[in-house]
Amino acid sequence: MAQRRTPFGDRARYWFDSTLARGAAALVGWMALLCLSVVVPASAVLVWTDPAAPASPTDRLAEVWRLTGETLRLGGATGTPLRVTVSVLLALVTLLYVSTLVGLVTTALTERLTALRRGRSTVLEHGHAVVLGWSEQVFTVVSELVAANANQRRAAVAVLADRDKTLMEEALSTKVGSAGRTRLICRSGPVTDPAVLPLASPATAGVVLVLPHDEPDADAEVVRTLLALRAALAGVKSRPPVVAAVRDDRYRLAASLAAGPGGIVLESDTVTARLIVQAARRPGLSLVHQELLDFAGDEFYLVSEPSLTGRPFGDALLSYPTSSVVGLLRADTPLLNPPPATPVTADDLLVVLTRDDDTARPADCAELAEDAVIASGPARPARAERVLLLGWNRRAPLMVDQLRRRARPGSVVDVVADRGEATVRQVDEAGGARLSLTLHHGDITRPETLRRMDVHSYDSVIVLGRDPAPGQPPQAPDNRTLVTLLLLRQLEEATGRELPVVTELIDDRNRALAPIGPGADVIISGKLVGLLMAQISQNRHLAAVFEELFSADGAGVRLRPADDYVLPGCETSFATVVAAARRRGECAIGYRRHDEASTGPAYGVRINPPKNERRRWAVEDEVVVVGRD
């Protein structure tokens, strides 16, 4: 059989590719040939069509050569061959010099731009915030720092993480949005290397925040970062305050030692467990926590008020028209909701909930309180509770411990988890003898499991995602949580009865996907810890304040029925509610309207209303107080 002849086009393309494979010389030759094939014919057309062109062919060819030389910058001199050759040689030397110079300048600029894109230049800022590490919390922390710096003229936040600088900038731009007056600076490098940390200039920073990443060894990484920071700041006299977070209580002591005397270390799992349990006991409390922690509304400040020196603390509660007093800071120790008769000393600072640090202006509001509408009956006694815990993770034992510490006689907690997630021994150790605790094995993503538990018989239902397996993304537990919530929603629609569900999610973006009612309690663990870190970074004394506020046994944030304070159906001012709470040994800081509980964005929550605000109080309304159970 005759061999098939290769087409000419394929052979020509193959020959062309083969010549290009010989290197730069072949490429230059082809480029020169291509330019000549275009420039020479075009120059000849211009010369032959020019009425002023020479008449003789020799002179016309010389003119073509001159025009070609000017176009290609090759001299274009005419005359003897030697003159032409020297002219071309000089032009080539000039071209080589210029191209080399351009190449060197281009290479230097490219290397400089590449170095800048890699984030390897040192930050030259003073009083800025330094964020070390990268996780989902970084977006919350940076957003809150931007909000806190909204009234600052030259504020900056420097983020140092072992990630690409461009990717960090794009992620912050997408999730944080406009930074306003605050400059966001990203630097790339390992945060556990003391030689890399100076890129963010922690020695001149106003505060340093250390974030745990999303991997299982996050706590050990935080400790290493704090040790690296201590080494990088060796010899610095005035060190910036440090705020860090760990997951496991076992690492808190090591992290505190590494952070130094002025360091604040939070336990994210403990904080999350406390807030989930509190929200389970009183639906809607997570919305109050959100309002208290972000910088969008009112925040806690420490103010000095000499006019209250020597007077009882109870007088301070009605001494600020647009601010709410919740306690005292005495010798760096917070006294939240002290007895009303506690005298205010000259060195005490008031813990005040207000719009800004300059909005806490004193003025007597006692005349606004109306004693005639204050409820005089006893507070409703706490009763036994039934809690259903769907799922099990590393925070579940902490939640059971919180439930046990405040359990009333007859309280029941039922745990539903897959085999292997939780054992009877684990559950028994978490519960102890004060709480009736039972483990049920089952898959919480199957409808028959939920129907078997009769979920409507419980006072609250807590849905937890399992711990991510090695190699899984940190947001993986949310997938099972969303399926469980979908099944619970189906049960609500089938029975027409609403379930008091508290959900723990990892990724804040899944909040919009969760099939739950508006205003439902959703705890985004990383977001809450990020909000706490941002608040404490502005005032380190607030760490002890929040520790007390969110504790199970101290003077924490509570939601109480409004008819425990004022007569239902009566119209009165918020000052009356504050006076009623003072009689009960509590500090009223807001309320939640029942008729707006399903209407966003506040879902009925109103924190720190003016004392002269008047409204008609319904039986279903609730009052937000700082007090003890």
PLY file of the C-alpha trace (Angstrom):
ply
format ascii 1.0
element vertex 629
property float x
property float y
property float z
element edge 628
property int vertex1
property int vertex2
end_header
0.00 0.00 0.00
1.43 3.39 -1.03
2.37 5.66 1.86
0.10 8.69 2.17
1.87 11.96 1.34
1.91 14.54 4.13
0.13 17.76 3.08
2.37 20.68 2.27
0.77 22.88 4.92
1.55 20.35 7.68
5.14 19.99 6.48
5.61 23.75 6.33
4.16 24.17 9.83
6.41 21.41 11.14
9.47 23.06 9.55
8.51 26.42 11.02
8.03 24.93 14.49
11.38 23.16 14.21
13.18 26.42 13.44
11.53 28.16 16.38
12.70 25.34 18.67
16.33 26.37 17.96
16.04 29.28 20.36
16.04 33.07 20.47
18.26 33.49 17.38
15.71 31.79 15.15
12.93 33.85 16.66
14.84 37.09 15.99
15.49 35.99 12.42
11.86 35.24 11.75
10.82 38.56 13.30
13.33 40.42 11.07
12.14 38.57 7.98
8.52 39.30 8.85
9.23 43.00 9.36
11.18 43.27 6.10
8.45 41.47 4.18
6.01 44.15 5.30
8.17 47.29 5.47
10.10 46.94 2.19
7.05 46.51 -0.10
5.24 49.28 1.74
8.24 51.59 1.40
8.50 50.80 -2.33
4.83 51.66 -2.81
5.32 54.98 -1.01
8.38 55.85 -3.11
6.94 54.84 -6.50
3.72 56.72 -5.83
5.49 59.90 -4.67
5.49 62.57 -7.44
8.68 64.07 -5.98
10.57 60.76 -5.99
13.83 60.50 -8.02
13.45 59.40 -11.61
16.17 56.78 -11.82
15.54 53.26 -10.43
18.84 53.35 -8.50
17.89 56.52 -6.68
14.43 55.16 -6.00
15.89 51.96 -4.52
18.17 54.11 -2.36
15.09 56.05 -1.18
13.33 52.75 -0.42
16.33 51.69 1.66
16.39 55.04 3.52
12.67 54.84 4.28
13.03 51.21 5.44
15.93 52.15 7.69
14.00 55.01 9.29
10.99 52.76 9.87
13.04 49.96 11.48
15.51 52.37 13.13
18.44 50.83 11.24
20.19 54.02 10.25
19.11 54.26 6.62
22.33 55.93 5.40
23.02 55.65 1.70
26.26 55.67 -0.26
29.06 53.13 -0.48
28.50 49.61 0.87
30.94 50.32 3.70
28.93 53.37 4.76
25.71 51.42 4.67
27.25 48.54 6.65
28.65 50.83 9.35
25.30 52.62 9.59
23.48 49.32 10.12
26.09 48.21 12.67
25.72 51.41 14.72
21.93 51.08 14.57
22.15 47.48 15.82
24.43 48.54 18.68
22.04 51.33 19.60
19.08 48.93 19.39
20.90 46.38 21.56
21.76 49.00 24.18
18.24 50.45 24.32
16.56 47.04 24.41
18.92 45.83 27.15
18.28 48.97 29.19
14.52 48.58 28.76
14.80 44.93 29.71
16.77 45.72 32.88
14.32 48.44 33.92
11.37 46.18 33.18
12.91 43.30 35.13
13.64 45.54 38.13
10.10 46.92 38.13
8.64 43.44 37.75
10.70 42.12 40.66
9.66 45.09 42.80
6.00 44.66 41.95
6.28 40.92 42.57
7.83 41.58 45.98
5.03 44.01 46.81
2.43 41.48 45.69
4.07 38.88 47.90
3.67 41.20 50.89
7.28 41.17 51.99
7.73 44.88 52.72
7.67 46.24 56.27
4.62 48.14 57.51
5.52 51.65 58.72
2.53 52.49 60.92
2.07 53.55 64.55
-0.87 52.70 66.79
-2.34 50.31 64.24
-4.00 46.96 64.88
-2.07 43.81 63.92
-3.99 40.62 63.15
-1.87 37.46 63.11
-3.32 34.36 61.46
-6.12 33.60 59.04
-9.47 31.94 59.65
-13.16 32.72 59.24
-12.84 34.98 62.29
-10.57 37.39 60.42
-13.47 38.90 58.49
-15.46 39.58 61.66
-12.44 41.00 63.47
-11.42 43.28 60.61
-15.01 44.43 60.02
-15.44 45.37 63.67
-12.07 47.13 63.81
-13.08 49.14 60.75
-16.36 50.07 62.46
-14.53 51.01 65.66
-12.16 53.25 63.69
-14.93 54.99 61.75
-14.28 58.28 63.58
-10.48 57.99 63.40
-8.59 59.97 60.76
-5.52 57.74 60.28
-6.34 54.17 61.29
-4.79 51.02 59.89
-5.22 47.26 60.27
-2.31 45.03 59.25
-3.06 41.34 58.61
-0.13 38.91 58.56
-0.80 35.31 57.55
0.84 32.49 55.65
-1.29 33.11 52.57
-0.93 34.92 49.28
-1.22 38.68 49.76
-3.39 39.18 46.69
-5.80 36.45 47.76
-6.10 37.95 51.25
-6.81 41.40 49.84
-9.46 40.03 47.49
-11.14 38.05 50.29
-11.18 41.05 52.64
-12.50 43.32 49.91
-15.30 40.86 49.15
-16.43 40.06 52.70
-15.54 43.23 54.58
-16.45 45.71 51.87
-15.50 49.36 52.12
-12.97 50.10 54.85
-13.78 53.79 54.98
-10.92 55.74 56.55
-9.15 52.59 57.74
-6.26 51.29 55.65
-6.20 47.49 55.27
-2.65 46.18 54.84
-1.86 42.54 54.10
1.53 40.90 54.55
2.43 37.32 53.76
4.56 34.99 55.85
4.47 32.36 58.63
3.25 33.92 61.87
5.33 31.49 63.95
8.62 32.90 62.59
10.03 35.74 64.75
11.98 37.02 61.73
8.76 37.48 59.73
6.60 39.16 62.40
8.40 42.55 62.08
6.78 42.87 58.63
3.59 43.91 60.45
5.47 46.21 62.91
3.96 44.77 66.12
6.43 46.85 68.18
4.65 50.07 67.17
1.11 48.63 67.12
-1.72 49.65 69.38
-2.93 46.06 69.79
-2.07 42.59 68.45
-4.76 39.97 67.86
-3.81 36.31 67.38
-6.45 34.21 65.60
-6.60 30.41 65.67
-6.72 28.83 62.22
-9.25 26.22 61.17
-7.06 23.13 61.55
-7.08 20.60 64.44
-3.71 21.88 65.77
-4.98 25.46 66.02
-4.28 25.86 69.76
-0.67 24.71 69.51
-0.22 27.11 66.59
-1.56 29.98 68.71
0.93 29.21 71.48
3.80 29.10 68.95
2.65 32.41 67.47
2.59 34.04 70.90
6.09 32.72 71.64
7.30 34.04 68.29
5.71 37.41 69.09
7.45 37.52 72.45
10.77 36.79 70.75
10.14 39.44 68.08
9.37 42.03 70.78
12.37 41.19 72.93
13.97 44.45 74.01
10.87 46.54 73.33
10.02 48.50 76.47
6.40 49.35 75.76
4.75 46.24 74.35
1.29 46.39 72.81
-1.59 44.52 74.47
-2.22 41.06 73.04
-5.62 39.40 72.55
-5.67 35.72 71.53
-8.14 32.85 71.41
-7.77 29.11 71.95
-10.35 26.36 71.66
-9.33 23.94 74.40
-9.03 24.94 78.06
-5.85 22.84 78.31
-3.97 25.38 76.19
-5.20 28.50 77.94
-2.52 28.55 80.64
0.29 28.01 78.13
-1.14 30.69 75.85
-1.50 33.13 78.77
2.12 32.56 79.79
3.27 33.09 76.22
1.15 36.23 75.82
2.70 37.87 78.88
1.23 39.78 81.82
-0.88 42.11 79.66
-2.22 39.39 77.37
-5.87 38.31 77.19
-6.63 34.74 76.09
-10.21 33.66 75.37
-11.57 30.11 75.29
-13.72 30.03 72.19
-15.35 26.67 72.93
-16.33 27.71 76.46
-17.77 31.03 75.29
-19.74 29.30 72.53
-21.11 26.64 74.89
-22.26 29.28 77.38
-24.06 31.37 74.80
-25.76 28.36 73.21
-27.09 27.17 76.57
-28.27 30.64 77.53
-30.08 31.00 74.20
-31.66 27.57 74.70
-33.01 28.62 78.07
-34.36 31.92 76.79
-35.07 32.14 73.04
-33.95 35.41 71.50
-30.99 35.93 73.82
-28.51 35.36 70.99
-29.91 38.46 69.28
-29.17 40.47 72.42
-25.61 39.13 72.53
-25.15 40.14 68.90
-26.31 43.69 69.66
-24.00 43.99 72.65
-20.91 42.71 70.88
-20.86 44.45 67.52
-19.84 48.07 66.97
-22.91 48.89 64.89
-25.01 50.00 67.87
-24.24 50.63 71.53
-21.14 49.30 73.25
-19.72 49.08 76.75
-17.48 51.91 77.90
-15.76 52.80 81.16
-16.48 56.36 82.32
-15.66 58.39 85.39
-18.36 60.52 86.98
-17.24 62.56 90.01
-20.79 63.78 90.69
-21.80 60.26 91.74
-18.95 59.80 94.24
-20.31 58.79 97.63
-23.79 58.11 96.30
-25.33 54.60 96.11
-24.96 52.67 92.89
-28.74 52.57 92.50
-28.77 56.33 91.87
-26.49 55.86 88.84
-29.08 53.71 87.07
-31.33 56.72 86.50
-28.57 59.31 86.08
-28.01 58.94 82.31
-30.83 59.76 79.86
-29.30 57.93 76.86
-26.98 55.43 78.53
-27.42 52.34 80.68
-25.22 51.72 83.73
-24.59 48.04 84.50
-21.79 48.05 87.08
-18.52 49.38 88.45
-14.87 48.75 87.69
-13.02 48.86 90.99
-9.25 48.28 90.97
-9.43 46.43 87.63
-12.17 44.15 89.02
-15.65 44.44 87.48
-18.60 44.59 89.85
-21.57 44.00 87.59
-25.00 44.64 89.02
-23.78 45.30 92.57
-26.39 45.85 95.30
-28.13 49.22 94.78
-26.81 50.47 98.14
-23.16 49.97 97.11
-21.41 53.37 97.41
-19.55 54.72 94.40
-15.97 55.64 95.35
-13.78 58.29 93.76
-11.61 55.69 91.98
-14.51 53.70 90.56
-15.29 53.68 86.86
-18.86 53.14 85.71
-19.49 50.33 83.22
-21.87 52.05 80.82
-23.70 50.90 77.71
-23.82 53.86 75.33
-23.54 54.92 71.69
-20.01 56.32 71.89
-17.41 57.26 74.45
-18.65 60.87 74.52
-22.43 60.22 74.70
-22.57 59.24 78.38
-23.74 62.63 79.73
-25.31 62.59 83.22
-28.74 64.05 83.96
-31.29 63.02 86.56
-34.08 60.83 85.12
-35.70 59.74 88.38
-38.77 61.93 87.80
-39.58 59.93 84.65
-40.29 56.76 86.65
-43.95 56.10 87.48
-44.35 54.03 90.61
-48.06 53.42 89.97
-47.43 51.06 87.03
-44.54 49.08 88.56
-45.48 45.42 89.09
-45.27 44.35 92.72
-45.70 40.59 92.43
-42.89 38.08 92.95
-40.75 36.97 90.04
-41.71 33.76 88.32
-39.83 30.83 89.83
-37.59 28.75 87.61
-38.96 25.34 86.67
-37.54 22.06 85.52
-36.61 21.99 81.85
-36.43 19.40 79.11
-33.67 19.87 76.54
-33.02 17.81 73.41
-29.43 17.85 72.18
-29.17 16.69 68.57
-25.57 15.87 67.67
-22.30 15.73 69.57
-18.97 17.50 69.22
-16.12 18.72 71.39
-18.28 21.56 72.78
-21.17 19.27 73.77
-19.69 18.27 77.18
-19.24 21.96 78.01
-22.90 22.61 77.14
-24.09 19.72 79.27
-21.98 21.03 82.14
-23.59 24.47 81.77
-27.04 22.86 81.79
-26.14 20.80 84.86
-24.85 23.77 86.89
-28.19 25.58 86.68
-30.51 22.58 86.52
-33.66 22.53 88.60
-34.96 19.30 90.16
-36.58 17.12 87.52
-34.63 18.62 84.58
-33.95 16.27 81.67
-31.43 16.38 78.83
-31.68 13.80 76.04
-28.75 13.44 73.64
-29.15 11.93 70.17
-25.92 11.02 68.39
-24.54 8.42 66.00
-22.67 5.48 67.41
-19.04 6.52 67.72
-19.82 10.23 68.13
-20.62 9.97 71.84
-20.45 7.16 74.34
-22.55 6.58 77.44
-19.45 7.23 79.57
-18.79 10.59 77.92
-22.37 11.69 78.44
-22.50 10.48 82.05
-19.24 12.26 82.91
-20.54 15.50 81.37
-23.87 15.34 83.13
-23.08 14.22 86.66
-25.65 13.42 89.31
-27.64 16.69 89.25
-29.13 16.18 85.82
-31.08 13.32 84.28
-29.07 12.67 81.12
-29.83 9.97 78.54
-27.99 9.01 75.35
-30.01 7.82 72.35
-28.18 6.42 69.35
-29.51 7.54 66.00
-28.83 9.48 62.84
-30.17 13.03 63.28
-30.36 13.45 59.50
-33.09 10.75 59.26
-36.74 11.75 59.84
-37.62 8.57 61.76
-35.03 9.45 64.41
-36.62 12.84 65.07
-40.16 11.44 65.04
-39.14 8.82 67.58
-37.92 11.52 69.98
-41.19 13.52 70.00
-39.30 16.80 69.63
-42.36 18.94 70.52
-42.26 17.67 74.10
-39.02 19.56 74.82
-38.61 23.14 76.01
-35.67 23.69 73.67
-33.82 21.82 70.93
-30.08 22.33 70.36
-28.66 21.26 66.99
-24.89 20.67 66.83
-22.63 19.71 63.95
-20.05 17.00 64.43
-16.35 17.82 64.56
-14.79 17.88 61.07
-12.79 14.79 60.19
-9.09 15.17 59.24
-8.85 16.53 55.71
-12.39 17.91 55.72
-12.99 21.65 55.36
-13.92 23.37 58.63
-17.39 24.20 57.26
-18.25 20.53 56.58
-20.30 20.04 59.80
-22.82 22.64 58.60
-23.98 20.27 55.86
-25.49 17.79 58.35
-26.81 20.64 60.48
-28.73 22.11 57.54
-30.28 18.70 56.78
-31.41 18.32 60.40
-32.89 21.82 60.40
-34.78 21.01 57.23
-36.33 17.97 58.88
-37.27 19.98 61.98
-38.88 22.58 59.74
-40.95 19.83 58.12
-42.15 18.72 61.56
-43.13 22.30 62.40
-45.16 22.63 59.22
-46.81 19.23 59.71
-47.89 19.95 63.28
-48.35 23.72 63.09
-46.32 24.13 66.26
-43.11 26.16 66.41
-40.00 24.53 67.85
-37.60 26.55 70.05
-34.45 25.60 68.12
-30.94 26.86 68.84
-28.47 26.11 66.08
-24.70 26.15 66.03
-23.16 26.94 62.64
-19.54 27.31 61.62
-19.86 29.39 58.45
-21.81 32.65 58.71
-22.79 32.34 55.03
-24.91 29.28 55.90
-27.15 31.45 58.11
-29.08 32.52 55.02
-29.45 28.87 53.94
-30.72 27.57 57.25
-34.46 26.63 56.99
-35.44 28.35 60.23
-37.75 31.19 61.09
-36.64 34.81 61.17
-35.18 35.86 64.46
-34.30 32.28 65.44
-31.27 31.70 67.66
-28.24 30.88 65.54
-24.79 30.83 67.14
-21.90 31.38 64.72
-19.09 30.31 67.02
-16.24 31.92 65.12
-18.14 35.15 64.61
-18.99 35.54 68.29
-15.38 35.02 69.35
-14.25 37.47 66.67
-16.69 40.08 68.01
-15.40 39.52 71.53
-11.77 39.89 70.44
-12.54 43.12 68.59
-14.32 44.59 71.62
-11.51 43.63 74.02
-8.89 45.00 71.62
-10.37 48.47 72.18
-10.31 48.14 75.99
-8.61 45.24 77.74
-10.72 45.79 80.90
-13.78 44.64 78.98
-12.45 41.06 79.02
-13.43 40.66 82.68
-16.73 42.44 82.02
-17.73 40.04 79.25
-16.49 37.06 81.27
-19.00 37.98 83.95
-21.79 38.93 81.54
-21.72 35.63 79.67
-21.13 33.40 82.67
-23.71 30.93 83.93
-23.38 31.82 87.61
-22.54 35.54 87.67
-24.48 38.68 86.84
-25.19 37.85 83.22
-27.50 39.10 80.50
-31.03 37.78 81.02
-34.42 38.04 79.29
-37.31 38.40 81.75
-41.08 38.66 81.18
-42.08 42.31 81.01
-45.04 41.83 83.36
-42.55 41.07 86.15
-41.60 44.78 85.98
-44.58 46.85 84.77
-48.30 46.26 84.64
-49.29 44.83 81.24
-51.29 47.09 78.97
-50.00 50.27 80.63
-48.09 52.96 78.76
-45.01 54.16 80.57
-41.41 55.20 80.04
-38.36 52.97 79.98
-37.19 54.79 83.11
-40.06 53.06 84.92
-38.72 49.69 83.81
-35.24 50.65 85.06
-36.70 51.66 88.43
-38.64 48.38 88.64
-35.53 46.38 87.83
-33.59 48.30 90.49
-36.11 47.16 93.09
-35.38 43.58 92.08
-31.62 44.13 92.27
-31.13 44.19 88.48
-30.00 46.62 85.79
-32.43 46.98 82.88
-30.67 47.71 79.57
-33.35 47.11 76.93
-36.36 45.10 75.86
-37.75 42.87 73.09
-41.12 43.60 71.52
-43.19 40.50 70.91
-45.08 42.02 67.96
-41.78 42.61 66.10
-40.05 39.36 67.03
-40.27 38.13 63.43
-39.37 41.42 61.76
-35.76 42.10 60.83
-33.18 43.34 61.19
-33.51 43.79 64.99
-36.34 41.22 65.49
-37.83 43.32 68.24
-34.63 43.78 70.25
-34.03 47.34 71.48
-30.86 47.91 73.48
-30.25 51.06 75.54
-33.41 53.00 74.66
-33.72 56.57 76.01
-35.14 56.75 79.49
-37.95 59.01 78.27
-39.08 56.59 75.55
-42.70 55.65 76.20
-44.58 52.61 74.94
-47.43 50.30 75.88
-46.06 47.10 77.40
-47.64 43.78 76.43
-47.66 40.55 78.43
-45.52 38.80 75.80
-42.83 41.54 75.80
-39.50 40.85 77.47
-37.04 43.02 79.37
-33.26 42.68 78.94
-31.53 42.93 82.30
-28.14 42.30 83.84
-28.78 40.21 86.92
-28.50 36.86 88.62
-30.85 33.90 88.58
0 1
1 2
2 3
3 4
4 5
5 6
6 7
7 8
8 9
9 10
10 11
11 12
12 13
13 14
14 15
15 16
16 17
17 18
18 19
19 20
20 21
21 22
22 23
23 24
24 25
25 26
26 27
27 28
28 29
29 30
30 31
31 32
32 33
33 34
34 35
35 36
36 37
37 38
38 39
39 40
40 41
41 42
42 43
43 44
44 45
45 46
46 47
47 48
48 49
49 50
50 51
51 52
52 53
53 54
54 55
55 56
56 57
57 58
58 59
59 60
60 61
61 62
62 63
63 64
64 65
65 66
66 67
67 68
68 69
69 70
70 71
71 72
72 73
73 74
74 75
75 76
76 77
77 78
78 79
79 80
80 81
81 82
82 83
83 84
84 85
85 86
86 87
87 88
88 89
89 90
90 91
91 92
92 93
93 94
94 95
95 96
96 97
97 98
98 99
99 100
100 101
101 102
102 103
103 104
104 105
105 106
106 107
107 108
108 109
109 110
110 111
111 112
112 113
113 114
114 115
115 116
116 117
117 118
118 119
119 120
120 121
121 122
122 123
123 124
124 125
125 126
126 127
127 128
128 129
129 130
130 131
131 132
132 133
133 134
134 135
135 136
136 137
137 138
138 139
139 140
140 141
141 142
142 143
143 144
144 145
145 146
146 147
147 148
148 149
149 150
150 151
151 152
152 153
153 154
154 155
155 156
156 157
157 158
158 159
159 160
160 161
161 162
162 163
163 164
164 165
165 166
166 167
167 168
168 169
169 170
170 171
171 172
172 173
173 174
174 175
175 176
176 177
177 178
178 179
179 180
180 181
181 182
182 183
183 184
184 185
185 186
186 187
187 188
188 189
189 190
190 191
191 192
192 193
193 194
194 195
195 196
196 197
197 198
198 199
199 200
200 201
201 202
202 203
203 204
204 205
205 206
206 207
207 208
208 209
209 210
210 211
211 212
212 213
213 214
214 215
215 216
216 217
217 218
218 219
219 220
220 221
221 222
222 223
223 224
224 225
225 226
226 227
227 228
228 229
229 230
230 231
231 232
232 233
233 234
234 235
235 236
236 237
237 238
238 239
239 240
240 241
241 242
242 243
243 244
244 245
245 246
246 247
247 248
248 249
249 250
250 251
251 252
252 253
253 254
254 255
255 256
256 257
257 258
258 259
259 260
260 261
261 262
262 263
263 264
264 265
265 266
266 267
267 268
268 269
269 270
270 271
271 272
272 273
273 274
274 275
275 276
276 277
277 278
278 279
279 280
280 281
281 282
282 283
283 284
284 285
285 286
286 287
287 288
288 289
289 290
290 291
291 292
292 293
293 294
294 295
295 296
296 297
297 298
298 299
299 300
300 301
301 302
302 303
303 304
304 305
305 306
306 307
307 308
308 309
309 310
310 311
311 312
312 313
313 314
314 315
315 316
316 317
317 318
318 319
319 320
320 321
321 322
322 323
323 324
324 325
325 326
326 327
327 328
328 329
329 330
330 331
331 332
332 333
333 334
334 335
335 336
336 337
337 338
338 339
339 340
340 341
341 342
342 343
343 344
344 345
345 346
346 347
347 348
348 349
349 350
350 351
351 352
352 353
353 354
354 355
355 356
356 357
357 358
358 359
359 360
360 361
361 362
362 363
363 364
364 365
365 366
366 367
367 368
368 369
369 370
370 371
371 372
372 373
373 374
374 375
375 376
376 377
377 378
378 379
379 380
380 381
381 382
382 383
383 384
384 385
385 386
386 387
387 388
388 389
389 390
390 391
391 392
392 393
393 394
394 395
395 396
396 397
397 398
398 399
399 400
400 401
401 402
402 403
403 404
404 405
405 406
406 407
407 408
408 409
409 410
410 411
411 412
412 413
413 414
414 415
415 416
416 417
417 418
418 419
419 420
420 421
421 422
422 423
423 424
424 425
425 426
426 427
427 428
428 429
429 430
430 431
431 432
432 433
433 434
434 435
435 436
436 437
437 438
438 439
439 440
440 441
441 442
442 443
443 444
444 445
445 446
446 447
447 448
448 449
449 450
450 451
451 452
452 453
453 454
454 455
455 456
456 457
457 458
458 459
459 460
460 461
461 462
462 463
463 464
464 465
465 466
466 467
467 468
468 469
469 470
470 471
471 472
472 473
473 474
474 475
475 476
476 477
477 478
478 479
479 480
480 481
481 482
482 483
483 484
484 485
485 486
486 487
487 488
488 489
489 490
490 491
491 492
492 493
493 494
494 495
495 496
496 497
497 498
498 499
499 500
500 501
501 502
502 503
503 504
504 505
505 506
506 507
507 508
508 509
509 510
510 511
511 512
512 513
513 514
514 515
515 516
516 517
517 518
518 519
519 520
520 521
521 522
522 523
523 524
524 525
525 526
526 527
527 528
528 529
529 530
530 531
531 532
532 533
533 534
534 535
535 536
536 537
537 538
538 539
539 540
540 541
541 542
542 543
543 544
544 545
545 546
546 547
547 548
548 549
549 550
550 551
551 552
552 553
553 554
554 555
555 556
556 557
557 558
558 559
559 560
560 561
561 562
562 563
563 564
564 565
565 566
566 567
567 568
568 569
569 570
570 571
571 572
572 573
573 574
574 575
575 576
576 577
577 578
578 579
579 580
580 581
581 582
582 583
583 584
584 585
585 586
586 587
587 588
588 589
589 590
590 591
591 592
592 593
593 594
594 595
595 596
596 597
597 598
598 599
599 600
600 601
601 602
602 603
603 604
604 605
605 606
606 607
607 608
608 609
609 610
610 611
611 612
612 613
613 614
614 615
615 616
616 617
617 618
618 619
619 620
620 621
621 622
622 623
623 624
624 625
625 626
626 627
627 628
